[in-house]
């Protein structure tokens, strides 16, 4: 069946709760 081609909702990638620039800043603070 073609339904298997579609990911279940829980497997779908979710948007980040914050912009990537924030992620970069956080990782920089951690590494430094």
C-alpha positions in Angstrom: 0.0 0.0 0.0 1.2 3.6 -0.6 0.4 4.6 3.0 3.8 3.2 4.0 5.5 5.9 1.9 4.2 8.6 4.3 5.8 8.9 7.7 3.6 8.8 10.7 3.1 12.1 12.4 5.4 11.3 15.3 8.3 10.5 12.8 8.0 13.7 10.9 10.7 16.3 11.4 9.6 19.0 13.7 10.6 22.7 13.3 13.2 24.0 15.7 11.7 25.8 18.7 14.3 28.6 18.1 16.2 29.9 15.1 19.5 28.3 14.0 21.4 31.4 15.0 20.4 30.8 18.6 21.6 27.2 18.3 24.9 28.4 17.0 25.3 30.9 19.8 24.4 28.2 22.4 26.9 25.7 21.1 29.6 28.4 20.9 29.1 29.2 24.6 29.3 25.5 25.5 32.5 24.9 23.6 34.3 28.0 24.8 
